[in-house]
Amino acid sequence: MQANEIFESMTESVLDGDAEGAAQLAELALKAGIDPLVAIDKGFLPGVTEIGDAFGAGVAFLPELVMAGAAMKEAVSVLEPVMIERGATREQLGTVVLATVRGDIHDIGKSLVGTMMSAHGFRVVDVGVDVAPDLIVQTVRDVDADIVGLSALLTTTMPAQGETIGALDAAGLRSRVKVMIGGAPVTAEYAEEVGADAYGEDAVSTVATARRLLGLAGNGEPVR
């Protein structure tokens, strides 16, 4: 197979949610001498972008997005060790700390956001679910985060988003970190009410929102 054919097959593997096929294509790319960064950017990432756009347009649905994310993860798991060995790293747009807030154990939305953001060049630190404000604050400090993403899937746990923002403020970190909140019951109005910088409507939109918060254009370049 020619390189372009491999790239097209990679894109299709993500669109089809074929994790095993994506991993095999990643192996094939390495054997063909294709740089792993090129494989990600020209092969797999276009698939993630396409399925994300389809989801945003209501043409694709949550299961397809989940499967596409799994395929992307499998591909990256094959390519990443080679990138590390060669000392190659993708350009990182910023560091994002993700957490489902205290009292809430829902994970899928946060995981989807992490997959999308990682695929588009962000360093993602996922703290997990049912995370207390103090741990989020400490993680933000430890990794020098640029953005914090707080998920709540229950109306009863939404107040913990505001509590966490307050904890960041009390720790003197609020002025240097952007906060996005999201989850099924969360609204843009609520995000403004609790002092968040932005509302993440879904996994796809959070990528563009994160770029905007950091003053980046769609291609990762600074907005001019």
N, C-alpha and C positions, 0 to 999 in steps of 0.2 A: 504493500500500500504506500502511496505517496503521502507526504506530510499533510497536504490539504484534505486528502481522504480520511486520514486519521483524525484530523481536527473535526471534520464533519461528523464522523462516527462518535467522537467524544461528546459533541453537542447533543446528538441524538440519544446517547446513553443517559444523559441527565434529563432530557425531556421525557424519556420513557421511564425514568426512575429505576434504571437498571444498574444497581450498585455493583453487582458482580462484573457486568460488562464494562463499567467505568474503570474498575480496578484493572481488568485485563488490558484495556486500552492504554491505561497509564503505564503498565509494564511494557506494552508494545512500543510506546513512544520512547521510553528509556532505551530499549534495545535498538531502536532506529536512530538513536543519537539526538533525539529532540530534547532541547533544554526543558527541564521541568517547569520553569517559569513560563516559557512559551506555551507549553502544553496546557497550563492552567488558563492563561490569558486568551489564547486563540482557540482552545478546544472546549474546556469545561465551563469557563465563566460565561461565554455566550449562551449556553444552555440555561444556566441559573438566571441570567438576565431575562431571557425570553419567557421562561416559566413564571418569573416574577411579574413581568408585564402582563402576561395572560391572566394571572391571578388578580392583579389590580383592576383589569378590565372585566372581571367576572366571567372569563372564558374558562379558566382553570380553577380548580377547587383545592381545599386544604389538603386532602390526601395526596394529590399530585405534587403539591409544594413540599410536603414532608418527604415523599419518595425522591424527588429531585435533590433535596438537601442531603439525603442519605447517600445518593450516588456521588455527589460532590465530595462528601466526607471520605468515602472509600477511595476515590481517586487521589485526593490530597494525602491520605495516609500512606499511599504508595510513593508519591512524589516527594513528600516533605523530607524523609530521611536523606534522600539524594541531594536535595537543596542544602540541607544542613552540612552534609559531608563536603560539598563544594563551596560552602561558605556563602551561598546565595540566599538572599532574602527578598521577598516581595516588598515593594515600597509600602510602608505602613502609614496610613492616613491619620492614625491616632489610636489611643488605648481606651477601650470601652469596658466598664465594669457592669455586668448584668446580674440581677437578682430578682427572685420572686420574694415579695416582702413577708415580714413576720406574720405567721398565722395562716399562710397560704401555701399549699403544696403543689399547685398546678405548674407544670413544667413545659408543656409543648409549645406554647406561644413564645416563651423566652428562648427556648432552644432554636426555634425557627429564626428568630431575630439574630441569634448568635451565628447561625449558619450563614445567613445572608450577609451579615456585616463582615464576617471573616472572609467570605468568598470575594468581597469587594475591597479587601485591603486593610481592614481594621484589625488590630490586635484585640482579641476578645478574652476577657477574664470573667468566667461564669462562676459566681459564688454559690449558686444552688438555689434551693427553695427554703421557705420559712426562715428567712435570714433577718436577724435582728439589726436594727439601725447601727449599733456600735460596730458590728463586724463589717458592714458596708463601708462605714467611715474609715475603719482601719485599712481595708483593702484599697480604697481610693488613695489613701496616703501611701501605702506600700508600693503600689504600681504606678503612682503619679498619673492617675487617670485623667483623661480629657472629658469623658462623658460617662454618666451613670444612667443606666436604663433600669427602671423599676416596674415590675409587672405585678398586677393584682387581678385575679379572675373572680373575686367575690366582692360584693358590695361591703361585706363586713370587714374585709381586709384593706379596702381602699384607704382608710385613714392612716394606715402604716406608711403609705407613700409620703403623705405630708409629714409624718413624724420623722421619717428618714431625711427628708429635705431639711427639716429643722435641726436634726442632729449634725448634718453637714455644715449648716450655718454656725451652730454652736462650736464646732471644731475649727472654725476659721477656714473651711475649705470651699464654701459655697461660691465665693467670688472667682475661683479658678477652675471650677468644674461645671459643665453643662448637665442638666438633668432632663431626661425624657421619661415620661410615664406612659403606660399602656395597659391593656387588658380589656376584656369584654364589657365591663360596666363603666369603664373610664371614658370621659369625654374631653374635648378640647377645653370646654368651659371649666371643668373640674381641674384640669392641669393648670390653668391660669389661677384658679382659686387657691391651690395649695403651693403656688410659687414655682412650679416647674417651668423649664425653658421651652418645652415642646411636648406635644402629644403624639405618640406613635400609634397611628390607626391600625397598622398591620405590619407584618415582617418586611414587606417590600418597601413601604413608604419610609420606614425608619432609616434605611440607607441614605436616601436623599435628605431626610431631615437631619441626620448626623452630619452629613457633608455641609449642609447649610449652617448648622450650629458652629462648625469649625471654620467657616468662611471658605469652603472648598467648592469649586465648580463640579459639575457632574463627572468630569474625567479625573478628579482628584487634584487638579491644579487650583491654586488660590483664586478666589473670585477677584476680578480686577475692576 
